Amino acid sequence: MNNDYELCDVCQTPLEADWFIDKEFYPNSNTLTGRTRFAVNFLYCPCCGEKCLVDDTFDGEWHD
């Protein structure tokens, strides 16, 4: 997983990602497909705690 993120706007420390395992659901359903992917909730600064929201471009590919 890539760890080359921008620097914190507050203290200039390299940001880190808060990774989680995302589970896929069938459309319009609460039923799981069985596929998962690594995804990012947000980027954060380990020094000052500043958080940066991200879009789904950080998320990995779905896999079984």
N, C-alpha and C positions, 0 to 999 in steps of 0.2 A: 504494500500500500504506500502511496506517495506521501511523503512528509514535507514537501517543499511548499509551504504556504506563505502568505504574506506576513509582514511584521505587524505587531499590535500598534494601533494608532495612538494609544496612550503612553506606552513605555518602550516601544520598539523591540520587544522580545518576539521571537518567532512563535507564530500561532500553532496550536495543535488541534487535531480533529477529535470530536466525540463520536466514535464509531458505534454502531449497533447492527444487529441482524434484523433485516426487514423481511416480513412474511407476506407473500402475495395472496390476495383474495380474488375469487371470481367476481366479475363486474356485477354490481347491484346485489351482492350476496355477502353473507357472513361466513361463507365456506372457504376454507383454505385450499389453494391449488397444490400445495406441497413444495412450491419453489421458494427459494430465499435468495437474498443478496446482502452484501455489506453496504451500509449506507451511513451518511453523516448527518447527525442532528444539527450541529453547529461547530464553528471553530471557536477556540477559546485561548486566552493567554494564561499560561501556567504561573506567571509572575503576579499579575494584578487582577486576574479573574474576568477581564473584559470578554464579552461574547459577541460573535459575529454570525448572523444568520446566513445560510447558504441555500442555493437551489439544488435540484436533483442532479446537477452535473457532476457532483462528487460521488454519486452512488454507482455501485458496480453493476454488472450484468446479472440477470436472473439465472439461477441454475437449480437443478434438481437435487 
